[in-house]
Amino acid sequence: MDEGLVVIVRAFIGFFTLLIFARIIGKEQISQLNSFDYVLGITIGSIAASLTTDLSSRAWPHWVGLLTWVVLGLLMELISTKWRYAAKYLEGEPAIVIMNGKIMENVLKKLKYRASEVSELLRNKGVFDLNQVDFAIIEPNGQISVLLKPEYLPLTPKDLNVKVSPSGISTELVYDGIIIEENLRQLNKDKNWLLEELKKQRIKDISEVFLVTLNPAGSLYVDRYEDHLKKVTDIGDYKGPY
């Protein structure tokens, strides 16, 4: 059989085998994977790639290896579900990196984290000031859970006994200088309405706009290509001496 045809056939076998196995064991989102699941996924993918391109060997040993790794992964998942002590080593456990507002340097060293990486994770949670943090915990999947100090906890409408209307999901009307006319029609708007709204913000041409969105409450968000910021804040890590 021609080598090209062999590769195609083996690619089909590897692709659909991997698809089936991924459906069986790939229940978590990428952001929820722990280190063990991550390595397992890479290894299974590597075996599937070898199954496709390694024509010097027969296909079935690769398939058996792929099946074995999947079975072992399912077995480890079963063990970690039934035996919490094993899960501690297979999946890891949470680690407190900030306690009572103080950074746990020894924990950071153990986790091989830098303070700048913790700050990045906090910013992903909307926290830009370490003074606001009471507790911060690194989860086994690498994400961070944050408890703010009581004085920085946000008030909710429920706390104030205020009824609010849901804001809903914003709809893109312009992206990269191009009007999305289908979205305008869905909102019962037209191009002329959009241009008039942009004129109110001193925008003469649609090419000046990078992004425009409209939420159900009627609030229009407009972002120009030229933001005219006088000074851009640098939050990068320490670059060291030159």
Secondary structure as a PSIPRED ss2 file (coil, helix, strand):
# PSIPRED VFORMAT (PSIPRED V4.0)

   1 M C   1.000  0.000  0.000
   2 D C   1.000  0.000  0.000
   3 E H   0.000  1.000  0.000
   4 G H   0.000  1.000  0.000
   5 L H   0.000  1.000  0.000
   6 V H   0.000  1.000  0.000
   7 V H   0.000  1.000  0.000
   8 I H   0.000  1.000  0.000
   9 V H   0.000  1.000  0.000
  10 R H   0.000  1.000  0.000
  11 A H   0.000  1.000  0.000
  12 F H   0.000  1.000  0.000
  13 I H   0.000  1.000  0.000
  14 G H   0.000  1.000  0.000
  15 F H   0.000  1.000  0.000
  16 F H   0.000  1.000  0.000
  17 T H   0.000  1.000  0.000
  18 L H   0.000  1.000  0.000
  19 L H   0.000  1.000  0.000
  20 I H   0.000  1.000  0.000
  21 F H   0.000  1.000  0.000
  22 A H   0.000  1.000  0.000
  23 R H   0.000  1.000  0.000
  24 I H   0.000  1.000  0.000
  25 I H   0.000  1.000  0.000
  26 G C   1.000  0.000  0.000
  27 K C   1.000  0.000  0.000
  28 E C   1.000  0.000  0.000
  29 Q C   1.000  0.000  0.000
  30 I H   0.000  1.000  0.000
  31 S H   0.000  1.000  0.000
  32 Q H   0.000  1.000  0.000
  33 L C   1.000  0.000  0.000
  34 N C   1.000  0.000  0.000
  35 S H   0.000  1.000  0.000
  36 F H   0.000  1.000  0.000
  37 D H   0.000  1.000  0.000
  38 Y H   0.000  1.000  0.000
  39 V H   0.000  1.000  0.000
  40 L H   0.000  1.000  0.000
  41 G H   0.000  1.000  0.000
  42 I H   0.000  1.000  0.000
  43 T H   0.000  1.000  0.000
  44 I H   0.000  1.000  0.000
  45 G H   0.000  1.000  0.000
  46 S H   0.000  1.000  0.000
  47 I H   0.000  1.000  0.000
  48 A H   0.000  1.000  0.000
  49 A H   0.000  1.000  0.000
  50 S H   0.000  1.000  0.000
  51 L H   0.000  1.000  0.000
  52 T H   0.000  1.000  0.000
  53 T H   0.000  1.000  0.000
  54 D C   1.000  0.000  0.000
  55 L C   1.000  0.000  0.000
  56 S C   1.000  0.000  0.000
  57 S C   1.000  0.000  0.000
  58 R C   1.000  0.000  0.000
  59 A H   0.000  1.000  0.000
  60 W H   0.000  1.000  0.000
  61 P H   0.000  1.000  0.000
  62 H H   0.000  1.000  0.000
  63 W H   0.000  1.000  0.000
  64 V H   0.000  1.000  0.000
  65 G H   0.000  1.000  0.000
  66 L H   0.000  1.000  0.000
  67 L H   0.000  1.000  0.000
  68 T H   0.000  1.000  0.000
  69 W H   0.000  1.000  0.000
  70 V H   0.000  1.000  0.000
  71 V H   0.000  1.000  0.000
  72 L H   0.000  1.000  0.000
  73 G H   0.000  1.000  0.000
  74 L H   0.000  1.000  0.000
  75 L H   0.000  1.000  0.000
  76 M H   0.000  1.000  0.000
  77 E H   0.000  1.000  0.000
  78 L H   0.000  1.000  0.000
  79 I H   0.000  1.000  0.000
  80 S H   0.000  1.000  0.000
  81 T H   0.000  1.000  0.000
  82 K H   0.000  1.000  0.000
  83 W C   1.000  0.000  0.000
  84 R H   0.000  1.000  0.000
  85 Y H   0.000  1.000  0.000
  86 A H   0.000  1.000  0.000
  87 A H   0.000  1.000  0.000
  88 K H   0.000  1.000  0.000
  89 Y H   0.000  1.000  0.000
  90 L H   0.000  1.000  0.000
  91 E C   1.000  0.000  0.000
  92 G C   1.000  0.000  0.000
  93 E C   1.000  0.000  0.000
  94 P C   1.000  0.000  0.000
  95 A E   0.000  0.000  1.000
  96 I E   0.000  0.000  1.000
  97 V E   0.000  0.000  1.000
  98 I E   0.000  0.000  1.000
  99 M E   0.000  0.000  1.000
 100 N C   1.000  0.000  0.000
 101 G C   1.000  0.000  0.000
 102 K E   0.000  0.000  1.000
 103 I E   0.000  0.000  1.000
 104 M C   1.000  0.000  0.000
 105 E H   0.000  1.000  0.000
 106 N H   0.000  1.000  0.000
 107 V H   0.000  1.000  0.000
 108 L H   0.000  1.000  0.000
 109 K H   0.000  1.000  0.000
 110 K H   0.000  1.000  0.000
 111 L H   0.000  1.000  0.000
 112 K C   1.000  0.000  0.000
 113 Y C   1.000  0.000  0.000
 114 R C   1.000  0.000  0.000
 115 A H   0.000  1.000  0.000
 116 S H   0.000  1.000  0.000
 117 E H   0.000  1.000  0.000
 118 V H   0.000  1.000  0.000
 119 S H   0.000  1.000  0.000
 120 E H   0.000  1.000  0.000
 121 L H   0.000  1.000  0.000
 122 L H   0.000  1.000  0.000
 123 R H   0.000  1.000  0.000
 124 N H   0.000  1.000  0.000
 125 K C   1.000  0.000  0.000
 126 G C   1.000  0.000  0.000
 127 V C   1.000  0.000  0.000
 128 F C   1.000  0.000  0.000
 129 D C   1.000  0.000  0.000
 130 L H   0.000  1.000  0.000
 131 N H   0.000  1.000  0.000
 132 Q H   0.000  1.000  0.000
 133 V E   0.000  0.000  1.000
 134 D E   0.000  0.000  1.000
 135 F E   0.000  0.000  1.000
 136 A E   0.000  0.000  1.000
 137 I E   0.000  0.000  1.000
 138 I E   0.000  0.000  1.000
 139 E C   1.000  0.000  0.000
 140 P C   1.000  0.000  0.000
 141 N C   1.000  0.000  0.000
 142 G C   1.000  0.000  0.000
 143 Q C   1.000  0.000  0.000
 144 I E   0.000  0.000  1.000
 145 S E   0.000  0.000  1.000
 146 V E   0.000  0.000  1.000
 147 L E   0.000  0.000  1.000
 148 L E   0.000  0.000  1.000
 149 K C   1.000  0.000  0.000
 150 P H   0.000  1.000  0.000
 151 E H   0.000  1.000  0.000
 152 Y H   0.000  1.000  0.000
 153 L C   1.000  0.000  0.000
 154 P C   1.000  0.000  0.000
 155 L C   1.000  0.000  0.000
 156 T C   1.000  0.000  0.000
 157 P C   1.000  0.000  0.000
 158 K C   1.000  0.000  0.000
 159 D C   1.000  0.000  0.000
 160 L C   1.000  0.000  0.000
 161 N C   1.000  0.000  0.000
 162 V C   1.000  0.000  0.000
 163 K C   1.000  0.000  0.000
 164 V C   1.000  0.000  0.000
 165 S C   1.000  0.000  0.000
 166 P C   1.000  0.000  0.000
 167 S C   1.000  0.000  0.000
 168 G C   1.000  0.000  0.000
 169 I C   1.000  0.000  0.000
 170 S C   1.000  0.000  0.000
 171 T E   0.000  0.000  1.000
 172 E E   0.000  0.000  1.000
 173 L E   0.000  0.000  1.000
 174 V E   0.000  0.000  1.000
 175 Y E   0.000  0.000  1.000
 176 D C   1.000  0.000  0.000
 177 G C   1.000  0.000  0.000
 178 I E   0.000  0.000  1.000
 179 I E   0.000  0.000  1.000
 180 I C   1.000  0.000  0.000
 181 E H   0.000  1.000  0.000
 182 E H   0.000  1.000  0.000
 183 N H   0.000  1.000  0.000
 184 L H   0.000  1.000  0.000
 185 R H   0.000  1.000  0.000
 186 Q H   0.000  1.000  0.000
 187 L C   1.000  0.000  0.000
 188 N C   1.000  0.000  0.000
 189 K C   1.000  0.000  0.000
 190 D C   1.000  0.000  0.000
 191 K H   0.000  1.000  0.000
 192 N H   0.000  1.000  0.000
 193 W H   0.000  1.000  0.000
 194 L H   0.000  1.000  0.000
 195 L H   0.000  1.000  0.000
 196 E H   0.000  1.000  0.000
 197 E H   0.000  1.000  0.000
 198 L H   0.000  1.000  0.000
 199 K H   0.000  1.000  0.000
 200 K H   0.000  1.000  0.000
 201 Q C   1.000  0.000  0.000
 202 R C   1.000  0.000  0.000
 203 I C   1.000  0.000  0.000
 204 K C   1.000  0.000  0.000
 205 D C   1.000  0.000  0.000
 206 I H   0.000  1.000  0.000
 207 S H   0.000  1.000  0.000
 208 E H   0.000  1.000  0.000
 209 V E   0.000  0.000  1.000
 210 F E   0.000  0.000  1.000
 211 L E   0.000  0.000  1.000
 212 V E   0.000  0.000  1.000
 213 T E   0.000  0.000  1.000
 214 L E   0.000  0.000  1.000
 215 N C   1.000  0.000  0.000
 216 P C   1.000  0.000  0.000
 217 A C   1.000  0.000  0.000
 218 G C   1.000  0.000  0.000
 219 S C   1.000  0.000  0.000
 220 L E   0.000  0.000  1.000
 221 Y E   0.000  0.000  1.000
 222 V E   0.000  0.000  1.000
 223 D E   0.000  0.000  1.000
 224 R E   0.000  0.000  1.000
 225 Y C   1.000  0.000  0.000
 226 E C   1.000  0.000  0.000
 227 D C   1.000  0.000  0.000
 228 H C   1.000  0.000  0.000
 229 L C   1.000  0.000  0.000
 230 K C   1.000  0.000  0.000
 231 K C   1.000  0.000  0.000
 232 V C   1.000  0.000  0.000
 233 T C   1.000  0.000  0.000
 234 D C   1.000  0.000  0.000
 235 I C   1.000  0.000  0.000
 236 G C   1.000  0.000  0.000
 237 D C   1.000  0.000  0.000
 238 Y C   1.000  0.000  0.000
 239 K C   1.000  0.000  0.000
 240 G C   1.000  0.000  0.000
 241 P C   1.000  0.000  0.000
 242 Y C   1.000  0.000  0.000
